[in-house]
């Protein structure tokens, strides 16, 4: 059977493809400097909020941009991180750093369990299942667990200081959030430019071919879903720590539209795009809400204009223009003859 078949004719394993190793130190420096420059122009609390949203956008982009799964319920994991952090602070006066770790682990564990079912689905089915799980979580904290979560009224989550870390200080929150954002970016940069990241992209492009090559695509999708959930949980813990308050709004499905817009604005499938899109979306939504009464309509119009102008996102447009200027200019035939 299969006589005459040459192994050399078979496409090589995905992980044998050349992978560009990028440490990302330059990008990390640029991102850090960018937020430091932004801080004097906007209130420090708001910039911290921007960075938390960028962490959430990075987690969503890993799922949507790299794996090709559009989730309308990704806030479930942000909310899980926020609630676990807040509950440990409220009932056990837990060390804030430990509470952050517990929130991340809880969101990752939930993603691990939900992912066992979710990653089998694709397309609209995946999106609707994500929405359904999000609504289940929203309902649980709103009603059945009301005696713990205080329902729609929410509860305070005031973390005690740890040594020189005064979590009531806006400067402390800014520095800690910036460091965590840079850490998440660095780790995702290494992950997405590794053989693992290339394989996840290959699954997005042609899962059947990757499966034919002998890879367990289910495992890679499940692992990616779990990682994205844990990072979203980190954003949730920082949200609770920054606002010192948790309520069901952290799981409100309407808020999920914002992160979808952010990835489309910046350029899905690119970590730089997630950060650029996150900042642009937050700036537009925040300032429209201040100056315009019916700001939601103008927000939608602004998003549409940006998406239509930059079909591949802002970062995709920057890359495209950069390649255009780096491309060697062709010499017209008349000029060649004259030479």
C-alpha positions in Angstrom: 0.0 0.0 0.0 1.3 3.5 -0.9 4.1 1.9 -2.9 6.2 4.5 -4.7 5.3 7.2 -2.2 8.3 9.3 -1.3 8.5 10.9 2.2 10.4 13.7 0.5 7.2 14.6 -1.4 5.3 15.2 1.8 5.1 18.7 3.1 7.4 19.2 6.0 6.1 19.6 9.5 4.8 23.0 10.4 7.4 23.4 13.1 10.2 22.8 10.6 9.4 26.0 8.8 11.8 28.8 9.4 10.7 30.9 12.3 11.8 34.4 12.8 13.1 34.8 16.4 12.1 38.1 17.8 12.9 39.1 21.4 10.9 42.3 21.0 13.0 44.6 23.2 12.8 47.5 20.8 9.0 47.2 20.6 8.7 46.9 24.4 10.8 50.1 24.8 8.6 52.0 22.2 5.4 50.9 23.9 6.7 51.9 27.3 7.8 55.3 26.1 4.5 55.8 24.3 2.5 55.4 27.5 4.9 57.5 29.5 4.5 60.3 26.9 0.7 59.8 27.0 0.6 60.1 30.8 1.1 63.9 31.1 -1.5 64.5 28.3 -4.3 62.5 29.9 -5.0 61.8 33.6 -2.8 59.0 35.0 -5.9 57.0 36.1 -7.2 57.1 32.5 -3.9 56.0 31.0 -3.9 53.1 33.5 -7.4 52.2 32.3 -6.1 52.3 28.7 -3.3 49.9 29.5 -5.7 47.4 31.2 -7.9 47.5 28.1 -4.8 46.9 26.0 -4.0 43.7 28.0 -7.6 42.5 27.4 -7.3 43.4 23.7 -4.0 41.3 23.5 -5.8 38.3 24.9 -8.7 38.7 22.5 -6.4 39.2 19.6 -4.6 35.9 20.4 -8.0 34.2 20.1 -9.4 36.1 17.1 -6.4 37.4 15.2 -4.2 34.4 15.5 -6.5 31.5 16.0 -9.4 32.8 13.9 -12.2 32.5 16.6 -14.4 35.5 17.1 -15.7 35.4 20.7 -18.7 37.5 21.8 -18.2 36.3 25.4 -14.6 37.0 26.2 -15.6 39.3 29.0 -16.6 36.1 31.0 -12.9 35.6 31.8 -12.2 39.2 32.5 -15.2 39.2 34.9 -14.0 35.9 36.5 -10.6 37.5 37.2 -12.3 40.6 38.7 -14.7 38.7 40.9 -12.2 36.2 42.2 -9.8 39.0 43.0 -12.5 41.1 44.7 -14.0 38.3 46.7 -10.6 37.2 48.1 -9.9 40.8 49.0 -13.3 41.4 50.6 -13.7 38.1 52.6 -10.2 37.0 53.3 -8.2 40.3 53.1 -5.8 38.4 50.9 -2.5 39.9 49.8 -3.3 41.8 46.6 -0.5 40.2 44.5 -1.7 36.7 45.6 -5.3 37.7 44.8 -4.1 38.8 41.3 -2.5 35.4 40.8 -5.6 33.6 42.0 -7.8 35.6 39.7 -5.6 34.7 36.7 -5.6 31.0 37.7 -9.4 31.0 38.1 -9.9 32.6 34.7 -7.4 30.2 33.1 -9.1 27.2 34.8 -12.5 28.3 33.6 -11.1 28.8 30.1 -9.6 25.4 30.3 -12.9 23.8 31.2 -15.1 25.8 28.8 -12.5 25.4 26.1 -13.0 21.6 26.1 -16.4 22.3 24.5 -15.8 25.6 22.8 -12.8 24.8 20.6 -14.7 22.1 18.8 -16.9 24.8 17.3 -16.1 27.2 14.5 -17.6 30.3 12.9 -20.9 31.6 14.1 -21.4 28.5 16.3 -18.3 29.4 18.3 -19.4 33.1 18.7 -22.8 32.2 19.9 -21.6 29.5 22.3 -19.2 32.1 23.8 -22.1 34.5 24.1 -24.1 31.9 25.9 -21.4 31.0 28.4 -20.9 34.7 29.1 -24.6 35.2 29.8 -24.6 32.2 32.1 -21.7 33.8 34.1 -23.5 37.2 34.1 -26.7 35.6 35.4 -24.8 33.6 38.2 -23.2 36.7 39.7 -26.4 38.7 39.3 -28.8 36.4 41.0 -27.9 32.9 42.3 -24.7 34.1 43.9 -26.2 37.4 45.0 -25.5 36.6 48.7 -21.7 36.5 47.8 -21.5 39.0 45.0 -24.1 41.5 46.2 -25.9 41.2 42.9 -26.1 44.3 40.6 -25.0 46.6 43.4 -21.5 45.0 43.5 -19.0 45.4 46.3 -15.8 47.2 47.2 -12.4 45.7 46.7 -9.9 47.8 48.7 -6.5 46.1 48.6 -4.1 46.8 51.5 -0.6 48.1 50.8 2.3 45.7 50.6 5.5 47.4 51.7 6.2 50.2 49.3 3.3 49.1 47.0 0.5 51.5 47.9 -2.4 50.4 45.7 -4.3 53.5 46.5 -1.6 55.5 44.7 -2.4 56.2 41.0 1.4 56.2 40.3 1.8 52.8 41.8 -1.1 51.5 39.7 0.3 53.1 36.6 3.8 51.6 37.0 2.5 48.1 37.9 0.0 48.0 35.0 2.6 49.2 32.5 5.1 46.5 33.7 2.4 43.8 33.4 1.4 45.1 29.9 5.0 44.9 28.7 5.4 41.5 30.3 2.2 40.2 28.5 3.3 41.7 25.3 6.8 40.2 25.6 5.5 36.7 26.4 2.9 36.8 23.6 5.6 38.1 21.2 7.7 35.1 22.0 4.8 32.7 21.8 3.4 34.0 18.5 6.8 34.0 16.7 7.6 30.5 18.0 6.8 27.2 16.1 3.8 27.0 18.4 2.5 30.4 17.2 3.2 29.5 13.5 1.2 26.3 14.0 -1.8 28.2 15.5 -1.7 30.5 12.5 -1.6 27.5 10.2 -4.7 26.1 12.0 -6.5 29.4 11.3 -5.6 29.2 7.6 -6.2 25.4 6.9 -6.9 23.2 9.9 -7.5 20.1 7.9 -4.0 20.3 6.3 -2.4 20.7 9.8 -4.3 17.8 11.0 -3.3 15.7 8.0 0.4 16.4 8.9 -0.2 14.6 12.2 -0.7 17.5 14.6 -3.4 17.4 17.3 -5.1 20.6 16.4 -7.7 20.2 19.2 -4.9 20.5 21.8 -3.3 23.6 20.3 -6.7 25.4 20.0 -7.6 24.4 23.6 -4.2 25.6 24.9 -4.5 28.9 23.1 -8.0 29.4 24.4 -6.8 28.7 27.9 -3.9 31.2 27.6 -6.2 33.9 26.2 -8.6 33.3 29.1 -5.9 33.6 31.7 -4.6 36.9 30.2 -8.2 38.3 30.1 -8.4 37.3 33.8 -5.3 39.4 34.5 -7.0 42.4 32.9 -10.0 41.7 35.2 -7.9 41.6 38.4 -6.3 44.9 37.4 -9.7 46.4 36.6 -11.0 45.5 40.1 -7.7 46.8 41.7 -7.8 50.1 39.8 -11.5 50.9 40.4 -11.6 49.2 43.9 -15.0 48.0 43.0 -16.6 45.0 41.2 -20.1 44.6 39.8 -21.8 42.6 37.0 -20.9 45.3 34.4 -17.5 43.6 34.0 -19.4 40.8 32.3 -21.9 42.9 30.4 -21.8 41.5 26.8 -22.3 45.0 25.3 -18.8 45.9 26.5 -17.4 43.0 24.3 -18.1 45.1 21.2 -15.4 47.5 22.3 -12.6 44.9 22.1 -13.8 43.6 18.7 -13.6 47.2 17.4 -10.2 47.7 19.0 -8.7 44.7 17.2 -10.3 45.7 13.9 -9.1 49.3 14.2 -5.5 48.3 15.1 -5.3 45.3 12.8 -6.3 41.7 13.9 -3.5 39.1 14.1 -0.8 41.6 15.2 0.1 42.4 18.8 1.0 46.0 17.9 -2.4 46.4 16.3 -4.1 45.3 19.4 -2.3 48.0 21.5 -2.8 50.7 18.9 -6.4 49.8 18.4 -7.0 49.6 22.2 -5.6 53.1 22.7 -7.5 54.6 19.8 -10.8 53.0 20.8 -10.4 54.1 24.4 -9.5 57.7 23.5 -12.4 58.1 21.1 -15.0 56.5 23.4 -13.8 58.4 26.5 -13.7 61.8 24.9 -16.9 61.4 22.9 -18.7 60.6 26.1 -17.4 63.8 27.7 -18.3 66.2 24.9 -21.2 64.6 23.1 -24.6 63.6 24.6 -25.5 60.8 22.2 -21.9 59.7 21.9 -22.6 56.0 21.1 -23.9 56.9 17.6 -20.9 59.0 16.9 -18.6 56.3 18.2 -20.1 53.8 15.8 -19.7 56.3 12.9 -16.1 56.9 13.9 -15.3 53.2 14.1 -16.9 52.6 10.6 -14.8 55.5 9.1 -11.6 54.1 10.6 -12.3 50.5 9.5 -13.2 51.5 6.0 -10.2 53.8 5.7 -7.8 51.2 7.1 -9.0 47.8 5.8 -6.1 46.0 7.4 -6.2 48.1 10.5 -4.0 51.0 11.4 -0.9 48.8 11.9 -1.6 47.0 8.7 -1.7 50.3 6.9 1.6 51.4 8.5 3.2 48.2 7.4 1.9 48.5 3.9 3.2 52.1 3.5 6.5 51.1 5.0 6.9 48.3 2.4 5.9 50.7 -0.4 8.7 53.2 0.5 11.3 50.4 1.0 10.4 48.9 -2.4 13.1 49.7 -5.0 11.7 52.1 -7.5 11.5 50.9 -11.1 13.4 52.9 -13.7 11.2 53.9 -16.7 12.3 52.3 -20.0 12.9 55.8 -21.6 15.3 56.7 -18.8 17.2 53.4 -19.2 17.7 54.1 -22.9 18.9 57.6 -22.2 21.5 56.2 -19.8 
